[in-house]
Amino acid sequence: MAVSESVEPDTSRRPALALAALLFGSGVLHFVVPKPYDSIVPHKLPGRARTYTYVSGVAELGVATALAVPRTRRLGGRLAAALFVAVFPANVQFTADSLRSSKAGWPVKLISVLRLPLQIPLITSALAVSRRAPRI
């Protein structure tokens, strides 16, 4: 009598690949057009903003890769959640700067404010990917 293996379906695949695509695209943009990312690095951080831009771009590319590869998807989900928490201060900086700026129009101000709560579904999606990814 053959013993059948029970293989749980990978319900994390689609959301993991969606997050991976988002992070990959953003990571590439950190190198292609770094100036907008430089401008939202919190001003109180030591060192050059460009360094933080490049380091966060590398982190996004690495986490995107971890999410895309089934063997590292569980870890990738946790790393993505941590990354979304880590970049939250940059989103706060963007909001503070745009609300203070007389040059920023209302669409930029609105987007900057709406962007803050967007981190919540990104974090919860990343954690769900980590939980749902099969152990390999």
C-alpha positions in Angstrom: 0.0 0.0 0.0 1.4 3.3 -1.0 1.6 6.1 1.5 0.2 9.3 0.0 1.9 12.5 0.9 -0.4 15.3 1.9 0.8 18.5 0.2 -0.9 21.7 1.4 -1.7 24.1 -1.3 0.4 27.3 -1.4 -2.2 30.0 -0.9 0.6 32.5 -0.4 1.8 32.4 -4.0 -0.3 35.2 -5.5 -0.1 37.7 -2.7 3.6 36.9 -2.3 4.2 37.6 -6.0 2.1 40.8 -5.8 4.2 42.1 -2.9 7.4 40.9 -4.7 6.4 42.9 -7.8 5.6 46.0 -5.7 8.9 45.8 -3.8 11.0 44.9 -6.9 9.6 47.9 -8.8 10.1 50.3 -5.9 13.6 48.9 -5.3 14.6 49.5 -8.9 13.2 53.0 -8.7 15.5 53.7 -5.8 18.4 53.5 -8.2 16.8 54.8 -11.4 15.3 58.0 -9.8 16.8 58.3 -6.3 16.1 62.0 -5.7 12.4 61.6 -4.6 13.5 58.9 -2.1 16.4 61.1 -0.9 13.9 63.8 -0.1 11.8 61.6 2.3 14.7 60.2 4.3 14.0 61.5 7.9 16.2 64.6 8.4 17.4 63.5 11.8 19.1 60.4 10.5 22.9 60.7 10.4 24.8 60.5 7.1 23.7 61.1 3.6 20.2 60.6 2.4 21.4 58.9 -0.8 23.0 56.2 1.3 19.7 55.4 2.9 18.0 55.5 -0.5 20.4 52.9 -1.9 20.4 50.7 1.2 16.6 50.6 1.3 16.6 49.9 -2.5 18.8 46.9 -2.0 16.6 45.7 0.9 13.5 46.0 -1.2 15.1 44.0 -4.0 16.3 41.3 -1.6 13.0 41.0 0.1 11.2 40.9 -3.3 13.5 38.0 -4.2 12.8 36.2 -0.9 9.0 36.5 -1.5 9.2 35.2 -5.1 11.2 32.1 -4.2 8.9 29.4 -2.6 11.8 28.1 -0.4 12.3 31.5 1.2 8.7 32.9 1.1 8.0 32.4 4.8 11.1 34.4 5.8 10.4 36.9 2.9 6.9 37.6 4.4 8.4 38.4 7.8 11.1 40.5 6.2 8.6 42.4 4.1 6.5 43.2 7.2 9.7 44.5 9.0 10.7 46.5 5.9 7.2 48.2 5.7 7.6 49.1 9.4 11.1 50.4 8.9 10.2 52.7 6.0 7.2 54.1 7.8 9.2 57.1 9.2 10.0 58.1 5.6 6.3 58.2 4.8 5.7 60.3 7.9 8.6 62.6 6.8 7.0 62.9 3.3 3.6 63.8 4.9 5.1 66.4 7.3 7.1 68.0 4.5 4.2 68.1 2.0 1.8 69.5 4.6 4.3 72.3 5.5 5.1 73.1 1.9 3.4 76.0 0.1 4.6 74.5 -3.2 2.9 71.1 -2.7 -0.6 71.1 -4.2 -3.6 69.5 -2.5 -3.2 66.2 -4.5 0.3 65.7 -3.2 -0.8 66.5 0.4 -3.8 64.2 0.1 -1.6 61.3 -1.3 0.9 61.8 1.5 -1.8 61.5 4.1 -3.5 58.6 2.5 -0.2 56.8 2.1 0.3 56.4 5.9 -2.6 54.0 6.6 -1.7 52.0 3.5 1.2 50.5 5.4 -1.3 48.5 7.5 -2.6 46.3 4.7 0.9 45.9 3.4 2.2 44.7 6.8 -0.8 42.4 7.3 -0.5 41.0 3.8 3.2 40.3 4.3 2.5 38.5 7.6 -0.3 36.5 6.0 2.1 35.4 3.3 4.6 34.2 5.9 1.9 32.3 7.8 0.4 30.7 4.6 3.6 29.7 2.9 4.2 26.0 3.1 7.2 24.8 5.0 9.7 23.5 2.5 
